[in-house]
Each structure stands twice: as C-alpha cells, then as structure tokens.
Amino acid sequence: MHKKATHQQTRNHNRQLVLRTIFDHGVVSRADVARLTQLTPVTVSELVSELIADNLVREVVQTEREEASTTKPAKLGRRPILLEVAADQHQIVALRLAIHEFRGALLNLNGEFIFSKTTPVGSARGAQAVERLTELVDELIDCANRPILGIGVASPGIVDTSSGVVLRSVFFGWRHLPLGDILRQRYQMVVHVANASQVAALAEHLFGSKRSLRNLAVVRVGQDVGAGFVIDGQLFFGDGFGAGEIGHIVVDEDGELCACGNRGCLETKVNTAAVLRRAQVLASAHPSSPLAQALAGDEGLSLNAVLTALAADDPLALQIVHENAGYVGRALASIVGLLNIQHIRLVGSITQFGDRWLQVLRTTLLENAIPDLAQQTEVEIAEHGPNAIILGAAALLLSRELGLTLAQRISSWQSHDKRNSDLPPS
C-alpha cells in the first residue's frame, strides 16, 4: 500500500512538473519538456496525454512566422506539434476582500481577466459581510461560460489556509470564520482561502516576468500593510499562518491606537489613512500650500489630492513621501536582515508615489541593513499593480489544484540518478 501511494505521489509530482514547465514556457515541444524536466520522453508523452484529456493542455502547430522568429534552422517536412496551456478551457473565480470593497473576477488559467465586478462593503460586518460576498460570487458564477476550476479568496487578517478558516479579521469582525467551508457547501466546488498579502507574493511568482525566482518578498502598502514570502519556490505561511504581518510591528510606542489593539504599529504610520491624516495636519498648518488646495478640492478626501500636490513638487507632499518611505524602508531592512531575500516587490496604493518614494525607500534600506546584503537586494514596484491581490487569489487556486508553484530545481535533479526521479511506463 505504501509503495502504491509513493508511486502515485511521484506520478502526481511529475504531472505537475510537466504542466508547470508548459505554463512557464508558453509554447514548448514534448522533447523540450523532457529535456527541461529530466523525465523520459515516454513519461512526458503519457502525462501530456492525460493533461490534454483533462483540457489543461492543448496541441498547437507552429506557424511559419513563429518558425522564422526562432534561431533554430527550419527543417523540411511537417511543422512540429507544440504544447501550450489550454487557458480558456477553464475559468477561475478570484476574490479580493478589501476593507471598503469586495472585488471579484473571472480569469482564465493564464491570469487574463474575463469579467470583473466590485461591490461596496459599506457598513456590512460579520455575517452581513459574508452575505455580501456570496452575492458577488453568485453573479460571477452566472457570468462563467466555461467549467469553473474553483474559487480563490484573498482575505485580510490571519487565515488558516489549510482549512480556509479566517482566524481573525479585525475589520470585518470575523473570528474563526470557516469561510472556505461556507463557500464550498454553497457552491459545491473547490475553495482556497489565504491572506491577501501572502497571495500577492504568489501572483508575482506565478504570473510575473521572473518566474524562476526561488525567493521573493512582496510588501503591500495601501489600506493596510503586510508582506508575503515565496521561499524556495513555495509560499511561506508561518507556523500560525501569520507570516508577513509586518504592519503590526510597533514602531512608535506612543503612537496612534491600531485596530489590532497595540499602539504605533507600522500600519498606523504608512497606510493610506495615515497618509491622509498627515496631509491634513500639514495642510492646516500651511493653508495656502498646493497640498491644502488639493485637499480642499477633493470631496472624497483620497490619495489623489496628495498625488496632485506631489506632481506640483509641493514641499509638504514631498515631506509625506519621505516620511512614508523612511518607515517602509526600515521595515524592508528587517526583512533583508531576517531572510536575506534579494528580490522585493512593492504593491498597494502607496506605490503611486512612484520613483521619488522608491528612491528614498532604497536609500533607507541601505542605511538600515548590513551593506553587503542591502546592496544585493533588488527593490521594485510590482508589475501587476492594483491587480496583484486578485491575481494572487487565482494563483492560490492554481498552485493548490494544479501544482503550478512547484519549485523547479533542475540543476539539483541532474545530480541524482535519473531513474530515481522518473517513473516507468505504467
């Protein structure tokens, strides 16, 4: 029994590896899949046949234009049959539960948006917030025109991602909420739930331009603050699923009361609300400043007012940017010192401050971390911007159901006996 289980586990591992290789390369031949994975051509052929039967992979014929663009010389005879992910054969329901709104989307397997809808949260809390969420999911499912692979949810708070239980979400008043089970029972489909900042890292790892990165940190600075870590190719949750809660590290013991119950948390210093509070204080002291004028003209009191003042090179707006970047930069220095992750991506509304914010942040990192480690660290604004978290919810589902975040260690496999990493034909 144990031998049979091990055989099936190895087969599942190889199947996931083949699918991830096709996913990563876009269009690839069976021969190249075998070469890249170090699996035998027979095993690759069998696994590809399974994936095609499951509508996860399809065959494509290379066109003349594609042949001309390759560096390999063209060969006479019929054009090669290549493989790609059958992205449009399934759809994913992805949900982002933010403080002020719930956003849902239908995406294909390549993370491309098919339909998107945003629902205001208003004053809904507890069970009412869950009801608002299911109304959104109902509408998304009604719009689907392909089989739904499942539902991925990015939630605020601490989430037991193994069970889909939201252990604590202060804003929505959720404690030990079995959100995964609620959605599974209602829709009779696969559901995976995780923390929003954590899945943002998964989005960058799965859909980003540098998919081969083994280690990656994504830091989110917006309505709330958090981080997600991909370590050795896998999303890291921590022993209690709270990895990345950097927003609730106290940086000012005499600071403002945080929603978590402590005072002076990083979140109270750098999130969107903190930026607006700081802007109001500075504007009231300088009523003729561009910042004050921008705030006065912004009926909704949003970050746009600060961005407008920043575009006019207002010294007060620049001061806000420098203060904010200083706090965030010191938080990144802690991440570099603890984990020595050399690739950090930034997401969230505060990243709209742009290059000036980023430059101060990088300088602060260099000043507050071991120089050798800091100099090796690449800090950039993430490429997916406002879609990072909802893409992360989709990536969570893809990683759990299809194994698309399986760490690829081709070089290490090559050092082993190939027979130990492959399966004989069944």
Helices and strands as residue ranges (DSSP letters): H 2-25, H 30-37, H 41-53, E 57-61, H 64-69, E 81-85, G 87-89, E 91-97, E 101-107, E 113-120, H 126-143, E 148-155, E 158-160, E 165-169, E 174-177, H 179-187, E 191-195, H 196-207, E 216-221, E 225-231, E 234-236, G 246-248, H 266-270, H 272-285, H 290-296, H 303-311, H 315-339, E 343-347, G 349-353, H 354-368, H 371-375, E 378-381, G 385-387, H 388-402, H 410-414, G 418-420
